[in-house]
Amino acid sequence: MPALLGLCGSTKDSMHDVLIIGAGPAGLTAALWCDELGLDTLVLEQNEMVGGQLHSIYNPIENYPGIRAANGNDFLDRFSEQPGKADFDLWTSVEIESVDLKAKRVALRSGEELQSISIIIATGVRRRRLGIPGEKEFVGHGIIESPSRDREAFAGRDVCVIGGGDAAAENALLLADVCPTVTLVHRSKKLKARPTFVGQMQGQHCITVFPESVVTRILGHDRVEAVEILRKDALKPFQMAVQGVAIRVGVEPNTEIFSRELQLDSQGYAVVSSRHETNVTNVFAVGDVSNPLAPTIIGAAGAGATVAKVIASRLNERK
Ligand SMILES: Cc1cc2nc3c(=O)[nH]c(=O)nc-3n(C[C@H](O)[C@H](O)[C@H](O)COP(=O)(O)OP(=O)(O)OC[C@H]3O[C@@H](n4cnc5c(N)ncnc54)[C@H](O)[C@@H]3O)c2cc1C
C-alpha cells in the first residue's frame, strides 16, 4: 500500500508558494523537492490514491536506477516512501472546478478557493478511447485492461488487440503465450511498434495482423463475443468471433481544464521551455503531460525536481 495513501492537508484558505496538480511520479517528486527547499506546497490529486499510471503497470520495472520493482504498485511503495515523510500538504479525491492560471487561482467543486504564487501542472496522460459501440459497455466483461494481470482470465480464448504501436505489440505477445489466436488490427500500412516486438510477433504463429483496418464495433450480449472489422478496400465490414479485446491506441494528455490559457501542441500536450515553464509566467508543466516523445518515470521525476529548483530560486530572488 503506498505510504502516501490517506495523507491529507489542512490549510484551506492560505496563500501557497506552490500548487501542484497531479500526484504521479512528476508531481510527487516536485513536492518532495519543494519541501526540501522550504516552499509551502499543496498537492491536489483527483484519485483516492497517489501514483498515477504506476497503478496500471503490471510488468516489472527495471529501468529506474536504484529501484527494481515487481510492478507499479511495488515501485510506488518504494518511490513514495520519501515524499511520505516530507512535510507538504496533499489532498486526494479532489475535483477541480476551474483554474485561472494567470491569477494562480484554483477553485474546487467542494467550494474552496486556493491561491498560490506558482502552479505545477503534473496531470499526466490517460488511455485514448476509440469511441466505438461496445467499448464502454463491455468494460469488465471482455475488455482486457492488462494482459499481465488478466492473462489467466483470457487463457484459452480468442482475442483481438487494437493498435499498432509498442503497447499493442507488447499486449499481443503477452496474450500469445496463453491464447489460441490473437488478431492485431491496426490502421496503418506498417506497424509502428519497435522492430524487436515486430520480429517476435512474426515468430508467433497464433498472431495474425490486419493492417489498414479498423474495428468498428465490439459485439456481444453479456460479454464480448465478436468484433466487426472494416478493411481499407472492403465495402462492408466482417465479423470475427473473439472473447476478449485489448484497446491500445495511444494516450492523450490531461490538459482540458487548462486549455483556455495554456499553449498546447497539436495533440493537446503542454508546450514548455527548457525550464518546463508554460506560456503563462510561473506556471510549469512536468512529466507526461508535456512530454509526448519520451514519457518515462525517471523523466517525469527529473522534471519535477528541476522545476522545484527553478521556483525556489525565483522566490528567493523576490525576497
Ligand atoms: C503499462 C505501462 C507501463 C509502463 N512502464 C514503464 C516503465 O517500465 N518505465 C518507465 O520509466 N515508465 C513506464 N511507464 C510510463 C510511466 O508510468 C509514466 O511516464 C509516468 O507515470 C508519468 O508520470 P506523471 O506524473 O507525469 O503522470 P501520471 O503517472 O499520469 O500521473 C498524473 C496524475 O495526475 C492526476 N490528475 C490528472 N488530472 C488531474 C486533475 N484534473 N486534478 C487532479 N489530479 C489530476 C492523475 O490522477 C494522476 O495521479 C509505463 C506506463 C504504462 C501505462
The ligand as an SDF file (V2000), in Angstrom:
LIG
                    3D

 53 58  0  0  0  0  0  0  0  0999 V2000
    1.5050   -0.1040  -18.7630 C   0  0  0  0  0  0  0  0  0  0  0  0
    2.5730    0.9310  -18.5480 C   0  0  0  0  0  0  0  0  0  0  0  0
    3.8860    0.5250  -18.3860 C   0  0  0  0  0  0  0  0  0  0  0  0
    4.8930    1.4750  -18.1570 C   0  0  0  0  0  0  0  0  0  0  0  0
    6.1660    1.0380  -17.9380 N   0  0  0  0  0  0  0  0  0  0  0  0
    7.1370    1.9440  -17.6680 C   0  0  0  0  0  0  0  0  0  0  0  0
    8.4720    1.5370  -17.3550 C   0  0  0  0  0  0  0  0  0  0  0  0
    8.7820    0.3400  -17.3060 O   0  0  0  0  0  0  0  0  0  0  0  0
    9.4100    2.5040  -17.1130 N   0  0  0  0  0  0  0  0  0  0  0  0
    9.1160    3.8320  -17.1590 C   0  0  0  0  0  0  0  0  0  0  0  0
   10.0040    4.6640  -16.9140 O   0  0  0  0  0  0  0  0  0  0  0  0
    7.8490    4.2640  -17.4390 N   0  0  0  0  0  0  0  0  0  0  0  0
    6.8690    3.3570  -17.6920 C   0  0  0  0  0  0  0  0  0  0  0  0
    5.5930    3.7960  -17.9690 N   0  0  0  0  0  0  0  0  0  0  0  0
    5.3480    5.2550  -18.0910 C   0  0  0  0  0  0  0  0  0  0  0  0
    5.2470    5.9520  -16.7160 C   0  0  0  0  0  0  0  0  0  0  0  0
    4.2790    5.3080  -15.9130 O   0  0  0  0  0  0  0  0  0  0  0  0
    4.8830    7.4320  -16.9110 C   0  0  0  0  0  0  0  0  0  0  0  0
    5.8650    8.0360  -17.7390 O   0  0  0  0  0  0  0  0  0  0  0  0
    4.8170    8.1900  -15.5760 C   0  0  0  0  0  0  0  0  0  0  0  0
    3.8500    7.6170  -14.7200 O   0  0  0  0  0  0  0  0  0  0  0  0
    4.4560    9.6520  -15.8170 C   0  0  0  0  0  0  0  0  0  0  0  0
    4.2940   10.3030  -14.5880 O   0  0  0  0  0  0  0  0  0  0  0  0
    3.4340   11.6540  -14.4580 P   0  0  0  0  0  0  0  0  0  0  0  0
    3.5000   12.0380  -13.0280 O   0  0  0  0  0  0  0  0  0  0  0  0
    3.8820   12.6260  -15.4730 O   0  0  0  0  0  0  0  0  0  0  0  0
    1.9450   11.2660  -14.8850 O   0  0  0  0  0  0  0  0  0  0  0  0
    0.9210   10.1970  -14.3430 P   0  0  0  0  0  0  0  0  0  0  0  0
    1.6040    8.9940  -13.8390 O   0  0  0  0  0  0  0  0  0  0  0  0
   -0.0620   10.0360  -15.4570 O   0  0  0  0  0  0  0  0  0  0  0  0
    0.2050   10.9200  -13.0980 O   0  0  0  0  0  0  0  0  0  0  0  0
   -0.6400   12.0220  -13.2760 C   0  0  0  0  0  0  0  0  0  0  0  0
   -1.5130   12.2130  -12.0400 C   0  0  0  0  0  0  0  0  0  0  0  0
   -2.2840   13.4000  -12.1920 O   0  0  0  0  0  0  0  0  0  0  0  0
   -3.6140   13.1620  -11.7510 C   0  0  0  0  0  0  0  0  0  0  0  0
   -4.5320   14.1070  -12.3930 N   0  0  0  0  0  0  0  0  0  0  0  0
   -4.8920   14.1680  -13.7040 C   0  0  0  0  0  0  0  0  0  0  0  0
   -5.7860   15.1710  -13.8990 N   0  0  0  0  0  0  0  0  0  0  0  0
   -5.9990   15.7470  -12.6840 C   0  0  0  0  0  0  0  0  0  0  0  0
   -6.8260   16.8200  -12.2300 C   0  0  0  0  0  0  0  0  0  0  0  0
   -7.6250   17.4990  -13.0780 N   0  0  0  0  0  0  0  0  0  0  0  0
   -6.8140   17.1400  -10.9330 N   0  0  0  0  0  0  0  0  0  0  0  0
   -6.0150   16.4580  -10.0500 C   0  0  0  0  0  0  0  0  0  0  0  0
   -5.2150   15.4140  -10.4220 N   0  0  0  0  0  0  0  0  0  0  0  0
   -5.2030   15.0690  -11.7180 C   0  0  0  0  0  0  0  0  0  0  0  0
   -3.8610   11.7200  -12.1530 C   0  0  0  0  0  0  0  0  0  0  0  0
   -4.9420   11.1610  -11.4110 O   0  0  0  0  0  0  0  0  0  0  0  0
   -2.5210   11.0770  -11.8330 C   0  0  0  0  0  0  0  0  0  0  0  0
   -2.4530   10.6220  -10.4990 O   0  0  0  0  0  0  0  0  0  0  0  0
    4.5750    2.8740  -18.1680 C   0  0  0  0  0  0  0  0  0  0  0  0
    3.2410    3.2790  -18.3160 C   0  0  0  0  0  0  0  0  0  0  0  0
    2.2450    2.3200  -18.5090 C   0  0  0  0  0  0  0  0  0  0  0  0
    0.8100    2.7800  -18.6710 C   0  0  0  0  0  0  0  0  0  0  0  0
  1  2  1  0
  2  3  1  0
  2 52  2  0
  3  4  2  0
  4  5  1  0
  4 50  1  0
  5  6  2  0
  6  7  1  0
  6 13  1  0
  7  8  2  0
  7  9  1  0
  9 10  1  0
 10 11  2  0
 10 12  1  0
 12 13  2  0
 13 14  1  0
 14 15  1  0
 14 50  1  0
 15 16  1  0
 16 17  1  0
 16 18  1  0
 18 19  1  0
 18 20  1  0
 20 21  1  0
 20 22  1  0
 22 23  1  0
 23 24  1  0
 24 25  2  0
 24 26  1  0
 24 27  1  0
 27 28  1  0
 28 29  2  0
 28 30  1  0
 28 31  1  0
 31 32  1  0
 32 33  1  0
 33 34  1  0
 33 48  1  0
 34 35  1  0
 35 36  1  0
 35 46  1  0
 36 37  1  0
 36 45  1  0
 37 38  2  0
 38 39  1  0
 39 40  1  0
 39 45  2  0
 40 41  1  0
 40 42  2  0
 42 43  1  0
 43 44  2  0
 44 45  1  0
 46 47  1  0
 46 48  1  0
 48 49  1  0
 50 51  2  0
 51 52  1  0
 52 53  1  0
M  END
$$$$
